[in-house]
Amino acid sequence: MRNIFITSVLVLSTLLFVSCGDKGNASTKVKKENLESAKKRDVAISKGAASIQFDKTEYDFGTVNEGDVVEAEFLITNSGKTDLVITGAQPSCGCTVPTWPKEAIKPGESSKVLAKFNTAGKPNKQSKTITLTTNTATGREVLRIKGNVTPKAK
């Protein structure tokens, strides 16, 4: 038993010393194209995250009749120093359909996020959200649509 233990320690020690040997200079293994892409990435990061500004984050459609389709428009402006990218817009329910710009919004430029809310089967007070997934510092921006839906006469 003691011989097995001593042999195991010797084998592990040998493996440890052999595996830690100098295999050459690490800088010779770095690919030049990776260095250039890292430099570009670092320049983009140093500009800071994109920043988004809204003309409003909440749209109150007032009182409408059940069955009407309400359209909301939100003007967004890229107030940052890098391109603003909206990768998705998730509504809080299937009755709300968002449309957002799929291309990057350059610094200082504006675009629109549209939302259509179908009031069919949604009587009384309503409040729906659209969550935008963006490349801003927070990563998420929330827009709200609210109002009152007059039920259909029975």
Backbone as CSV, one residue per row, in Angstrom:
resi,resn,N_x,N_y,N_z,CA_x,CA_y,CA_z,C_x,C_y,C_z
1,MET,0.824,-1.186,0.000,0.000,0.000,0.000,0.870,1.252,0.000
2,ARG,1.934,1.176,0.809,2.841,2.307,0.909,3.590,2.511,-0.407
3,ASN,3.934,1.438,-1.069,4.630,1.516,-2.343,3.742,2.164,-3.418
4,ILE,2.471,1.847,-3.399,1.526,2.432,-4.360,1.408,3.938,-4.123
5,PHE,1.343,4.328,-2.880,1.247,5.750,-2.544,2.495,6.505,-3.001
6,ILE,3.653,5.984,-2.718,4.910,6.638,-3.095,5.025,6.716,-4.613
7,THR,4.657,5.653,-5.301,4.703,5.641,-6.763,3.740,6.683,-7.340
8,SER,2.564,6.787,-6.781,1.572,7.774,-7.255,2.086,9.193,-7.066
9,VAL,2.690,9.476,-5.918,3.232,10.805,-5.655,4.352,11.129,-6.641
10,LEU,5.223,10.156,-6.915,6.314,10.363,-7.866,5.782,10.642,-9.278
11,VAL,4.791,9.894,-9.694,4.215,10.077,-11.036,3.547,11.446,-11.135
12,LEU,2.783,11.832,-10.149,2.113,13.134,-10.168,3.128,14.273,-10.128
13,SER,4.183,14.136,-9.341,5.221,15.172,-9.280,5.913,15.323,-10.624
14,THR,6.208,14.227,-11.245,6.867,14.258,-12.551,5.969,14.930,-13.582
15,LEU,4.708,14.586,-13.596,3.759,15.201,-14.529,3.647,16.699,-14.291
16,LEU,3.638,17.108,-13.053,3.533,18.519,-12.706,4.738,19.304,-13.215
17,PHE,5.921,18.788,-12.992,7.130,19.492,-13.429,7.263,19.505,-14.944
18,VAL,6.885,18.438,-15.590,6.999,18.357,-17.055,5.977,19.280,-17.711
19,SER,4.765,19.343,-17.192,3.716,20.155,-17.811,3.946,21.652,-17.615
20,CYS,4.726,22.037,-16.635,4.989,23.450,-16.379,6.211,23.959,-17.122
21,GLY,6.811,23.162,-17.966,8.010,23.570,-18.692,7.731,24.710,-19.652
22,ASP,8.765,25.419,-20.066,8.650,26.559,-20.983,8.413,26.032,-22.391
23,LYS,7.301,26.340,-22.954,6.930,25.872,-24.293,7.169,26.944,-25.336
24,GLY,7.828,28.008,-25.045,8.067,29.073,-26.004,7.438,30.365,-25.522
25,ASN,7.688,31.405,-26.261,7.193,32.728,-25.923,5.717,32.843,-26.295
26,ALA,4.888,33.289,-25.387,3.443,33.391,-25.635,3.119,34.416,-26.712
27,SER,3.926,35.455,-26.851,3.634,36.490,-27.849,3.754,35.968,-29.278
28,THR,4.471,34.890,-29.481,4.575,34.321,-30.833,3.299,33.594,-31.233
29,LYS,2.447,33.287,-30.289,1.218,32.547,-30.565,0.013,33.446,-30.811
30,VAL,0.144,34.752,-30.618,-0.964,35.690,-30.783,-1.161,35.981,-32.271
31,LYS,-2.401,35.866,-32.743,-2.706,36.136,-34.153,-2.877,37.637,-34.361
32,LYS,-2.295,38.140,-35.422,-2.340,39.576,-35.710,-3.764,40.051,-35.982
33,GLU,-4.605,39.240,-36.655,-5.986,39.668,-36.939,-6.803,39.802,-35.660
34,ASN,-6.483,38.996,-34.648,-7.166,39.132,-33.362,-6.774,40.429,-32.668
35,LEU,-5.524,40.827,-32.807,-5.076,42.090,-32.219,-5.797,43.271,-32.853
36,GLU,-5.946,43.237,-34.177,-6.607,44.346,-34.865,-8.087,44.430,-34.523
37,SER,-8.762,43.281,-34.431,-10.182,43.321,-34.062,-10.343,43.775,-32.607
38,ALA,-9.400,43.428,-31.746,-9.457,43.876,-30.349,-9.251,45.383,-30.258
39,LYS,-8.370,45.937,-31.097,-8.152,47.385,-31.102,-9.427,48.113,-31.531
40,LYS,-10.108,47.611,-32.565,-11.360,48.222,-33.029,-12.421,48.148,-31.929
41,ARG,-12.490,47.002,-31.277,-13.459,46.822,-30.188,-13.172,47.798,-29.056
42,ASP,-11.904,47.956,-28.706,-11.535,48.866,-27.625,-11.879,50.317,-27.951
43,VAL,-11.723,50.711,-29.218,-12.085,52.069,-29.629,-13.591,52.262,-29.481
44,ALA,-14.386,51.261,-29.901,-15.844,51.356,-29.776,-16.258,51.420,-28.307
45,ILE,-15.612,50.645,-27.468,-15.943,50.641,-26.038,-15.589,51.982,-25.403
46,SER,-14.473,52.567,-25.818,-14.052,53.832,-25.216,-15.011,54.970,-25.542
47,LYS,-15.797,54.835,-26.608,-16.788,55.865,-26.948,-17.961,55.838,-25.974
48,GLY,-18.146,54.720,-25.322,-19.256,54.596,-24.377,-20.431,53.881,-25.004
49,ALA,-21.390,53.518,-24.195,-22.582,52.826,-24.669,-23.489,53.800,-25.411
50,ALA,-24.313,53.248,-26.284,-25.312,54.070,-26.955,-26.277,54.604,-25.897
51,SER,-26.889,55.727,-26.212,-27.829,56.334,-25.285,-29.107,56.642,-26.053
52,ILE,-30.231,56.440,-25.415,-31.515,56.615,-26.090,-32.347,57.665,-25.354
53,GLN,-33.012,58.517,-26.121,-33.943,59.495,-25.560,-35.275,59.323,-26.284
54,PHE,-36.363,59.475,-25.537,-37.711,59.342,-26.089,-38.428,60.684,-26.027
55,ASP,-39.317,60.926,-27.007,-40.183,62.102,-26.887,-41.195,61.871,-25.773
56,LYS,-41.535,60.599,-25.537,-42.407,60.183,-24.434,-42.191,58.686,-24.228
57,THR,-42.406,58.218,-23.016,-42.310,56.781,-22.740,-43.679,56.191,-22.437
58,GLU,-44.698,57.060,-22.392,-46.061,56.604,-22.121,-47.017,57.297,-23.078
59,TYR,-47.913,56.514,-23.668,-48.915,57.050,-24.575,-50.291,56.741,-23.996
60,ASP,-51.064,57.781,-23.727,-52.415,57.622,-23.199,-53.388,57.813,-24.356
61,PHE,-54.061,56.731,-24.748,-54.984,56.824,-25.885,-56.374,57.298,-25.482
62,GLY,-56.563,57.621,-24.225,-57.850,58.152,-23.777,-58.910,57.064,-23.695
63,THR,-60.132,57.396,-24.143,-61.235,56.438,-24.127,-61.611,56.087,-25.558
64,VAL,-61.626,54.795,-25.845,-61.989,54.300,-27.169,-63.008,53.186,-27.008
65,ASN,-63.638,52.812,-28.112,-64.626,51.737,-28.091,-63.936,50.388,-28.272
66,GLU,-64.467,49.376,-27.615,-63.936,48.025,-27.749,-63.992,47.602,-29.215
67,GLY,-62.906,47.047,-29.692,-62.803,46.633,-31.087,-61.958,47.589,-31.917
68,ASP,-61.736,48.814,-31.418,-60.879,49.761,-32.126,-59.416,49.314,-32.037
69,VAL,-58.641,49.705,-33.044,-57.203,49.471,-33.015,-56.530,50.826,-32.781
70,VAL,-55.790,50.917,-31.698,-55.122,52.155,-31.311,-53.675,52.082,-31.801
71,GLU,-53.199,53.185,-32.367,-51.813,53.249,-32.818,-51.056,54.299,-32.006
72,ALA,-49.916,53.898,-31.474,-49.059,54.804,-30.711,-47.731,54.947,-31.441
73,GLU,-47.157,56.143,-31.350,-45.882,56.409,-32.000,-44.931,57.027,-30.978
74,PHE,-43.747,56.457,-30.887,-42.725,56.960,-29.978,-41.507,57.360,-30.807
75,LEU,-41.071,58.602,-30.669,-39.888,59.072,-31.379,-38.669,58.826,-30.494
76,ILE,-37.687,58.118,-31.052,-36.469,57.833,-30.298,-35.290,58.529,-30.975
77,THR,-34.377,59.015,-30.156,-33.186,59.698,-30.659,-31.962,59.073,-30.009
78,ASN,-30.934,58.819,-30.819,-29.683,58.305,-30.296,-28.871,59.499,-29.789
79,SER,-28.803,59.648,-28.487,-28.063,60.758,-27.885,-26.669,60.327,-27.431
80,GLY,-26.260,59.127,-27.834,-24.939,58.627,-27.458,-23.898,58.907,-28.522
81,LYS,-22.744,58.288,-28.364,-21.630,58.496,-29.288,-21.393,57.297,-30.203
82,THR,-22.152,56.221,-29.997,-22.039,55.041,-30.851,-23.415,54.712,-31.412
83,ASP,-23.454,53.846,-32.416,-24.721,53.456,-33.039,-25.651,52.821,-32.003
84,LEU,-26.918,53.184,-32.086,-27.953,52.596,-31.237,-28.591,51.445,-32.009
85,VAL,-28.630,50.278,-31.390,-29.207,49.111,-32.033,-30.318,48.563,-31.148
86,ILE,-31.502,48.423,-31.734,-32.630,47.796,-31.034,-32.757,46.392,-31.605
87,THR,-32.483,45.398,-30.778,-32.485,44.021,-31.262,-33.827,43.327,-31.093
88,GLY,-34.731,43.920,-30.313,-36.029,43.305,-30.127,-36.992,44.227,-29.414
89,ALA,-38.281,43.931,-29.584,-39.340,44.667,-28.890,-40.382,43.634,-28.460
90,GLN,-40.502,43.440,-27.155,-41.384,42.412,-26.600,-42.610,43.055,-25.963
91,PRO,-43.819,42.840,-26.538,-45.028,43.393,-25.917,-45.460,42.550,-24.723
92,SER,-46.237,43.163,-23.841,-46.706,42.445,-22.652,-47.835,41.477,-22.966
93,CYS,-48.457,41.614,-24.143,-49.495,40.656,-24.531,-49.585,40.598,-26.058
94,GLY,-50.290,39.619,-26.545,-50.436,39.435,-27.987,-51.337,40.461,-28.649
95,CYS,-52.039,41.260,-27.881,-52.930,42.277,-28.438,-52.159,43.527,-28.874
96,THR,-50.872,43.591,-28.546,-50.029,44.735,-28.891,-48.941,44.269,-29.854
97,VAL,-48.824,44.974,-30.990,-47.827,44.605,-31.996,-46.887,45.788,-32.226
98,PRO,-45.618,45.645,-31.835,-44.658,46.735,-32.034,-43.939,46.628,-33.378
99,THR,-43.523,47.765,-33.899,-42.667,47.848,-35.074,-41.528,48.785,-34.703
100,TRP,-40.294,48.350,-34.916,-39.146,49.135,-34.511,-38.110,49.133,-35.632
101,PRO,-37.193,50.085,-35.617,-36.164,50.128,-36.667,-35.199,48.952,-36.523
102,LYS,-34.978,48.250,-37.613,-34.082,47.086,-37.581,-32.629,47.486,-37.848
103,GLU,-32.422,48.647,-38.453,-31.059,49.102,-38.737,-30.565,49.988,-37.595
104,ALA,-29.250,50.114,-37.509,-28.644,50.928,-36.452,-29.011,52.403,-36.641
105,ILE,-29.214,53.078,-35.532,-29.508,54.513,-35.549,-28.216,55.232,-35.167
106,LYS,-27.724,56.055,-36.071,-26.458,56.771,-35.878,-26.602,57.828,-34.773
107,PRO,-25.497,58.206,-34.131,-25.550,59.261,-33.110,-26.178,60.543,-33.660
108,GLY,-27.128,61.094,-32.901,-27.814,62.322,-33.294,-29.030,62.099,-34.178
109,GLU,-29.204,60.896,-34.721,-30.349,60.626,-35.595,-31.528,60.094,-34.782
110,SER,-32.712,60.157,-35.426,-33.948,59.714,-34.770,-34.661,58.691,-35.628
111,SER,-35.539,57.947,-34.997,-36.391,56.977,-35.683,-37.650,56.791,-34.840
112,LYS,-38.539,55.934,-35.313,-39.812,55.742,-34.611,-40.027,54.292,-34.221
113,VAL,-40.654,54.122,-33.069,-41.178,52.832,-32.643,-42.688,52.978,-32.673
114,LEU,-43.346,52.100,-33.410,-44.805,52.137,-33.516,-45.385,50.956,-32.757
115,ALA,-46.585,51.148,-32.223,-47.262,50.072,-31.511,-48.747,50.123,-31.850
116,LYS,-49.280,48.975,-32.225,-50.720,48.866,-32.481,-51.327,47.999,-31.386
117,PHE,-52.377,48.530,-30.766,-53.065,47.823,-29.690,-54.482,47.536,-30.136
118,ASN,-54.845,46.256,-30.212,-56.180,45.830,-30.607,-57.025,45.683,-29.347
119,THR,-58.071,46.507,-29.230,-58.887,46.532,-28.020,-59.966,45.449,-27.986
120,ALA,-60.085,44.646,-29.042,-61.116,43.591,-29.071,-60.917,42.641,-27.892
121,GLY,-61.968,42.469,-27.098,-61.911,41.591,-25.939,-61.138,42.171,-24.766
122,LYS,-60.859,43.466,-24.803,-60.085,44.124,-23.735,-60.856,45.323,-23.178
123,PRO,-62.005,45.108,-22.544,-62.780,46.240,-22.023,-62.164,46.821,-20.746
124,ASN,-62.592,48.057,-20.450,-62.223,48.776,-19.227,-60.790,49.307,-19.276
125,LYS,-60.212,49.591,-18.118,-58.893,50.214,-18.051,-57.819,49.249,-18.563
126,GLN,-56.933,49.775,-19.407,-55.879,48.953,-19.999,-54.516,49.627,-19.838
127,SER,-53.502,48.816,-19.631,-52.130,49.293,-19.564,-51.239,48.187,-20.125
128,LYS,-50.548,48.473,-21.211,-49.688,47.497,-21.869,-48.279,48.066,-21.987
129,THR,-47.288,47.192,-22.001,-45.905,47.641,-22.126,-45.235,46.994,-23.333
130,ILE,-44.196,47.675,-23.799,-43.325,47.138,-24.834,-41.910,47.296,-24.290
131,THR,-41.192,46.193,-24.172,-39.825,46.221,-23.662,-38.868,46.127,-24.840
132,LEU,-38.076,47.175,-25.014,-37.076,47.217,-26.081,-35.757,46.653,-25.551
133,THR,-35.153,45.771,-26.317,-33.830,45.262,-26.000,-32.838,46.059,-26.841
134,THR,-31.921,46.767,-26.168,-31.034,47.703,-26.858,-29.586,47.503,-26.414
135,ASN,-28.692,48.234,-27.069,-27.285,48.215,-26.664,-26.944,49.421,-25.787
136,THR,-27.923,49.923,-25.046,-27.689,51.008,-24.093,-27.077,50.431,-22.816
137,ALA,-26.694,51.287,-21.905,-26.073,50.842,-20.654,-27.014,49.940,-19.851
138,THR,-28.321,50.238,-19.863,-29.271,49.407,-19.120,-29.669,48.162,-19.898
139,GLY,-29.621,48.219,-21.210,-29.966,47.058,-22.029,-31.455,46.890,-22.286
140,ARG,-32.279,47.579,-21.500,-33.734,47.479,-21.655,-34.358,48.842,-21.483
141,GLU,-35.336,49.113,-22.312,-36.118,50.339,-22.204,-37.589,49.926,-22.289
142,VAL,-38.444,50.539,-21.473,-39.853,50.149,-21.428,-40.736,51.312,-21.864
143,LEU,-41.633,51.020,-22.812,-42.638,51.974,-23.275,-43.995,51.483,-22.798
144,ARG,-44.925,52.419,-22.524,-46.239,52.049,-21.984,-47.356,52.674,-22.813
145,ILE,-48.414,51.884,-23.012,-49.639,52.351,-23.663,-50.755,52.131,-22.655
146,LYS,-51.566,53.196,-22.446,-52.648,53.038,-21.472,-53.873,53.810,-21.928
147,GLY,-54.994,53.468,-21.337,-56.246,54.162,-21.638,-57.423,53.358,-21.149
148,ASN,-58.617,53.791,-21.574,-59.841,53.136,-21.148,-60.599,52.665,-22.377
149,VAL,-61.093,51.430,-22.327,-61.840,50.840,-23.443,-63.284,50.687,-23.012
150,THR,-64.200,51.351,-23.746,-65.630,51.251,-23.464,-66.134,49.898,-23.989
151,PRO,-66.729,49.079,-23.097,-67.182,47.753,-23.535,-68.308,47.858,-24.592
152,LYS,-68.369,46.844,-25.433,-69.443,46.769,-26.427,-70.768,46.563,-25.701
153,ALA,-71.842,47.114,-26.290,-73.180,46.910,-25.719,-73.576,45.458,-25.961
154,LYS,-74.210,44.871,-24.969,-74.579,43.433,-25.068,-75.969,43.253,-25.577
